[in-house]
Amino acid sequence: MMIKNKQIMNTKNSNGILYRLLSQGKSILLGLSLIVILQLNVSSVYAASATLNMKDAELRTLIETVSRLTGKTFVLDQRVNRNQKVTIISQHRMTEQEIYQTFLSVLKVHGLTAIETGPVTKIMQEQQAKQDSTPISTSEHNLADTDQLITQVIKLNNISVGEVQIMLRPLIRQQGQLGVYKQTNVIVITDYSANVKRMIKLIRQVDKESSQEIELIPLEHASASEIVRILEALNKNAGPKVSDSEKPKFVADERTNSILLSASKSSRVRLLNLIKKLDTPLGTNGNTQVIYLHYAKATDLVEILNGVGKSKEEEEKKKKSGSSRTARRSTNNTSFSIEAHEETNALVITAPPDVMRSFEDVIRHLDIRRAQVHVEAIIVEISENRAKQLGVQWIFGDQGNGTAPAGIINFSNIGPGIGAIGAAALANQRQDNGSTTSLDNNGNPVTVTNTTSGDNGVALAQVLGGLQGVGIGAARFAQSGLSFAAFVQALASDTDTNILSTPSLTTLDNEEASMIAGQEIPIITGSQLGNNNSNPFQSIERKEIGIKLKIKPQINEGNVIRMAIEQEVSSVAGATSADVITNTRKIQTNVLVADGSMIVLGGLIDEQIQVSSQKVPILGSLPLIGSLFSSKGTTKVKRNLMVFIRPTISRTEGDIVGLSRKKYNYMRALQLDQQAKGIPLMPSSATPELPEWDDNLSIPPSFEEVMKKKREALEEDDN
């Protein structure tokens, strides 16, 4: 290495050291070596210019030399190999700045870099350096072609950073870093200054304003939406692939029947010529189109379109009362014809182009997917019945001859009375109806006893069949004297009822729907007997018993639903000798409720207590023994009934699929639970099971829905 120094300091000290070593008898070879070492390691050396020429020198030696020549303080990372061999071949003198830039290039070649932090310059590997305090630059004009590691922030003005990121990725070093911030359209690059400068030059060549302009093209004869459809088909299939920013864009404005065209100058001229050729009048006074409807009913739109057509003609007649075109139309009653084809749900329309455009605009706004409403009704009934009865009944008499006391204490508020029981018991005994005496053929008197047998307990069984609770009887029958019988009857009943019904129904907006889940029971409405009970007949009416739900929802602004609701719950309560008894709970009302909210339609909270008491006067009021001559019954009935409703709006196919999936999986879970329990006494039989819900069967959005969303997005951007 050859160095031309402006000033060499500490030379005197070096010569003194050499003199002392020689004076001590050291060898001349050792002295010469020390002279070379001291010359290479002289401290406080400042160079105006120098020539670096090294071959297989250690990295440590290069760093020490650059530190002396530039005055910089270096700190080496412990992961840096200090003994790494470097080679520099140079034949001309370099300034301090050139020496330092050469030093940075050597570090870069060996996968190292220098990071300046205040007065210290850190030397480390590239992969760690990008996470350190690299200098950040936002200016693009002061970048030098150096190997200094920097972080550059670049703002794009015309194109998206996502597109530029793909282009720059191959140009970044493996140890470099490229990031984008899409919110502000900014690119952040960490790389060497020379490479960053090259990429900025490339970015500015690409980040230029587009040559496309927007032009409004009004149409006179053709439909704007139809022309846009043709142009999009041609643009999709013709020519080589180009970027999205260079593709022509078309938007139809149905209100003014115009086309918004955005394209480059050359493409715009070609497309304007094509649009002009397509926007030509038809050869006849009208044309015929078949329009297939997606959601609306064709027969319902015929009347509406006829009204629109007549209004359109009247308006044109007023504006162009003197034109020959209007006079030609007025020769007929109407200049258009609208027919509905129910089999394909299509409209066949014959009309002039301007009237046809009005028809198409009306159809496009009416033929939309209508929202649906899923209504869940919740009917909850909780009732509690408590009853207690206790009574004692008596019967007594004397079977002797002559006058004897007889009596009965009979109560009717707790079940069959003792009188009915006694009569039924007598009917079961043999009855003596007296005797008759007659003469036989020989003239001798013959006495015959008339007796009848009992009913074998039929009457007693009928009476005791109505007994509820416990009945205990005690009796004393004597041939002479007083006979008596006592009957004690006691009853305590406790009945709880908990009924939950959740009928649900789905219908279109503003369409009435109803459902019933129950049975039809026969009810006798009349009967008639013929003469001598011949040819009897009865008239029977069948009545629906169960749960009925009838709704008509109307969706208002703000997802508020107005519903006309008719809810009925009926059941069979029992039967009498005349006919059956039914319970009915019915609500008919109109309510307003928000989407997904729940509202109570009505209800009933009823509590009844009935106390009945029958007793023998005076005796029944005596203390202690008064209960032997009385009958008491207490009944408590408590009933709570509430009806709730919860509507849910389904506007998209996804909403319907989600709701159906939820109900479907609930029913399938019930089947799986039953399947896990098995079938008693039939272990080998399989229970029915729904297949798993397949989300792939969900219907994707239609083309009309996609285009509608695009139009709405454009309108929002314009606003």
PyMOL commands that set and color helices and strands:
alter all, ss='L'
color gray80, all
select helices_A, chain A and resi 11-23+28-40+59-70+96-109+126-129+161-171+193-206+224-237+244-246+265-278+298-319+324-330+353-366+418-427+458-465+531-533+619-621+625-629+653-677+695-697+703-718
alter helices_A, ss='H'
color red, helices_A
select strands_A, chain A and resi 2-4+49-51+54-58+73-76+85-88+112-117+120-125+136-137+149-155+177-181+186-192+213-218+249-253+258-263+287-292+337-341+346-351+372-398+407-409+431-439+445-452+470-476+482-501+504-508+513-528+537-556+560-575+580-594+599-615+630-650
alter strands_A, ss='S'
color yellow, strands_A
deselect
rebuild
show_as cartoon
